[in-house]
Amino acid sequence: MKNRKQRHETAAVFIGLPIILLFRRRRRIYDLLPFLSALSGALLLLFTFLSYLSPPINSRHSHFISRSSFNNGMELRKKLLEELVFRVPTGEGSLSRDLWNSKKSNFYHGCSIATDKFPTAEINTLPNRYLLIATSGGLNQQRTGIIDAIVAAHILNSILVIPKLDQESYWNDSSDFSEIFDVNWFISYLSKDVKIIKDLPRMGNKLIKPHTTRVPRKCNAKCYQTRIQPILIKKHAVQLTKFDYRLSNRLDTELQKLRCRVNYHALKFTDPIIEMGRKLVERIRNKSKHFLALHLRFESDMLAFSGCYYGGGEKERLELGKIRKRWKTLHARNPDKERRNGKCPLTPEEVGLMLRALGFGNDVHIYIASGEIYGGEETLAPLKAFFPNFYTKETLASKEELAPFSSFSSRMAALDFIVCDESDVFVSNNNGNMARMLAGRRRYFGHKPTIRPNAKKLYKLFMDRNNMTWEEFASHVKNYQIGFMGDPMEVKQGRGEFHENPSACICENSNVKDREDITIPGNPAMNFEKGTNFAADGARTSFGEVTNGHISEDEQDWFDTIDYMGNEVGIQEKGFPKKPETDSSQLFFKTEQPELEEIFSD
């Protein structure tokens, strides 16, 4: 309606100006009658033409609202040009492929069972060696630390004490390990791999006091043996602090499979978290056969740390710049360069455009997992216009139901994680900890579709979209997203961050047609119905070549930093999604990130 009013005001100017000029020449009124009659007829035709061109309200609203909020309005001429050329269609989508399923997913399955070459805990563990770790960051950041702690304990022939969760950072969550994860299941499931105890024991009448230290980022097996093992021999107990991303991505296959056993089987949320998560999923499924979950990382701390700019003028620069100053050693970034390199989170509007271009219509039901969005409802408006069936855990559950979780950021995050993991399609607008954790998990459990934006190529497309039709735009999006949809063989074996691409734990099915009911060996709780793709362990197979555009390990350091820095600074991120699964086989834990000084010295 606003655009139509502006057109009428412009037309009024066009009408009034000639009349004023004519009167200034002191012409008689009867001399103007033929001219005014012709002009009125022309304007009537013009208004009819403009009304015909005006797209449906949902399409126009979704296309312009965020741009007006970030860019303080657009010129009428530019808006009119966009409406004439770039018109997002309304109604149900048209999927060029089945986006609710991954291609060739039936040919692959998760496999992480240890071989006979892997020494059991009984053989591997030496007496009087205790490893303790202190995690940091959000739930998924701490998850990486817990996973790697098991591997580190095995490398060091030590007994692991249940990890200590971060209770002091800006997450401000007092929960301990047993309040987030099923601690008894964790100890039992990994009993053949690593001996785990709940508390540090006494030696005689003395309580062992652990020696506190820290290892470098991406420390490999030899690094642990050289740096930590001598201390363990002497002190008997070592506590590793800031334990996140402290283990190399490049380990031998047996250790990588141990990582997968921890990540995908041993870490399970507590029953109350799983039960509430299941309720949220059931309530969405009662509304729609399929649903899409979006992890929308568009909070002020993310935008500030990224150094990106979203067109909000001086107000945005001041607000985000003030937050950015909290990281004293954070160097300045060129916003245009960061965006060109694909290092800026997509806006809610851009995510909506990408999904609509891929073929998802406005009838799709979408669940949003996020903190407090920068710009609030005005920023979210275009996405809601694209997808009116819009849910969060707060809209699906009452305050009373969420009360046991709402005061604990990790528990709320775990609920989001469950819903995102159980969704038919998972989408992220970033490449942070949760996005990578879910991407790897969904590969392991049947290659469920996971859409990761090819931000580097999409950036150019978003900037140039006013110069093309919607059909051209959609065709480019579909082309650019090849290799970013969660299909098998997208990523070359060994490439990317391991939790995102657990290639050592993905095997090829030999007789797919003959498989019906499948059980994961070593885990009686994991029974799946016919049609699921989780099979017995098998030989590791090559994934072939990778599609271009994926992020290298060095580039990944930058993304690791984002979540870590938000943690260090003290900017609360509400409801960050975490993950439990509906089967007791699905587990969750925390991860964290290294110090800023170490990150920039790498």
ZIDAJO-V508786 format. One record per run of one state. SS is the DSSP state (h for helix, s for strand, l for the rest). FROM is the first residue (numbers start at 0). TO is the last residue. If there is no record, write none. Layout:
SS_FROM_TO + SS_FROM_TO
//
This chain:
l_0_0 + h_1_23 + l_24_27 + h_28_52 + l_53_55 + h_56_70 + l_71_74 + h_75_84 + l_85_103 + h_104_106 + s_107_109 + l_110_119 + h_120_123 + l_124_128 + s_129_133 + l_134_137 + h_138_154 + l_155_157 + s_158_160 + l_161_162 + s_163_163 + l_164_175 + h_176_179 + s_180_180 + l_181_181 + h_182_188 + l_189_194 + s_195_196 + l_197_200 + s_201_202 + l_203_204 + s_205_206 + l_207_209 + s_210_212 + l_213_217 + s_218_218 + l_219_219 + h_220_226 + l_227_227 + h_228_234 + l_235_235 + s_236_239 + l_240_245 + s_246_246 + l_247_251 + h_252_265 + l_266_267 + s_268_268 + l_269_269 + h_270_284 + l_285_290 + s_291_294 + l_295_297 + s_298_298 + h_299_305 + l_306_311 + h_312_323 + l_324_333 + h_334_339 + l_340_346 + h_347_357 + l_358_364 + s_365_368 + l_369_371 + s_372_372 + l_373_374 + h_375_385 + l_386_388 + s_389_390 + l_391_391 + h_392_395 + l_396_397 + h_398_405 + l_406_407 + h_408_421 + l_422_423 + s_424_427 + l_428_431 + h_432_443 + l_444_448 + s_449_451 + l_452_453 + h_454_462 + l_463_463 + h_464_466 + l_467_468 + h_469_479 + l_480_501 + h_502_504 + s_505_507 + l_508_510 + h_511_513 + l_514_516 + s_517_518 + l_519_525 + s_526_527 + l_528_538 + s_539_539 + l_540_551 + h_552_568 + l_569_589 + s_590_590 + l_591_594 + h_595_600 + l_601_601
//
